[in-house]
């Protein structure tokens, strides 16, 4: 599967998800997610990193990069939704 095939599949999944659930779908480049969350929260990157580390300490292992990205995506989704 090529990158373009993967992107096309993700686009179609987004279209289907919106059609079924009515929820807006936003795609964010992974490396841009921390900056987006910082902007939405109104904090600097060290403050976001501190929040994520605190979450990891509270929740315990495993707290890998995938979990951090999922938490950032959750922050972004909740904050974007409340600003409508």
C-alpha positions as CSV (number, residue, x, y, z in Angstrom):
1,X,0.0,0.0,0.0
2,X,1.4,3.4,-0.9
3,X,1.1,6.6,1.1
4,X,-1.5,7.9,-1.3
5,X,-3.6,4.7,-1.0
6,X,-3.4,5.1,2.7
7,X,-4.5,8.7,2.6
8,X,-7.3,7.9,0.2
9,X,-8.5,5.2,2.6
10,X,-8.4,7.6,5.5
11,X,-10.4,10.2,3.5
12,X,-13.1,7.6,2.8
13,X,-13.2,6.5,6.4
14,X,-13.7,10.1,7.4
15,X,-16.6,10.5,4.9
16,X,-18.2,7.3,6.1
17,X,-17.8,8.2,9.8
18,X,-19.4,11.6,9.2
19,X,-22.3,10.2,7.2
20,X,-23.0,7.6,9.9
21,X,-22.4,9.6,13.1
22,X,-22.8,13.2,11.9
23,X,-19.5,14.0,13.7
24,X,-17.0,16.3,12.0
25,X,-13.8,14.6,11.0
26,X,-10.5,16.5,11.1
27,X,-7.2,15.1,9.9
28,X,-4.1,16.4,11.6
29,X,-0.5,15.6,10.7
30,X,1.0,13.8,13.7
31,X,4.0,16.1,14.1
32,X,1.6,19.1,14.2
33,X,-0.6,17.8,16.9
34,X,1.3,19.1,19.9
35,X,1.4,22.6,18.5
36,X,-2.3,22.5,17.8
37,X,-3.1,21.3,21.3
38,X,-0.9,24.0,22.8
39,X,-2.7,26.6,20.8
40,X,-6.1,25.3,21.8
41,X,-5.1,25.1,25.5
42,X,-3.3,28.4,25.4
43,X,-0.1,26.8,26.9
44,X,3.5,26.4,25.9
45,X,4.9,23.0,24.9
46,X,6.6,22.4,28.3
47,X,3.3,22.8,30.0
48,X,1.6,20.3,27.7
49,X,4.5,17.9,28.2
50,X,4.1,18.3,32.0
51,X,0.4,17.5,31.8
52,X,1.1,14.4,29.7
53,X,3.8,13.2,32.1
54,X,1.4,13.7,35.0
55,X,-1.3,11.7,33.2
56,X,1.3,8.9,32.6
57,X,2.3,8.8,36.2
58,X,-1.3,8.7,37.3
59,X,-2.4,6.0,34.9
60,X,0.8,4.0,35.1
61,X,2.4,1.7,32.5
62,X,2.2,1.3,29.7
63,X,2.3,5.0,28.8
64,X,4.0,5.0,25.4
65,X,4.2,7.6,22.7
66,X,1.0,6.2,21.2
67,X,-0.9,6.9,24.4
68,X,0.5,10.4,24.5
69,X,-0.6,11.1,20.9
70,X,-4.1,9.7,21.7
71,X,-4.3,12.0,24.8
72,X,-3.3,15.0,22.6
73,X,-5.9,14.0,20.0
74,X,-8.5,13.8,22.8
75,X,-7.6,17.2,24.1
76,X,-7.8,18.6,20.6
77,X,-11.2,17.0,19.9
78,X,-12.7,18.2,23.1
79,X,-11.4,21.7,22.8
80,X,-12.4,22.1,19.1
81,X,-15.9,20.8,20.0
82,X,-16.4,23.3,22.8
83,X,-15.4,26.3,20.6
84,X,-18.2,25.8,18.1
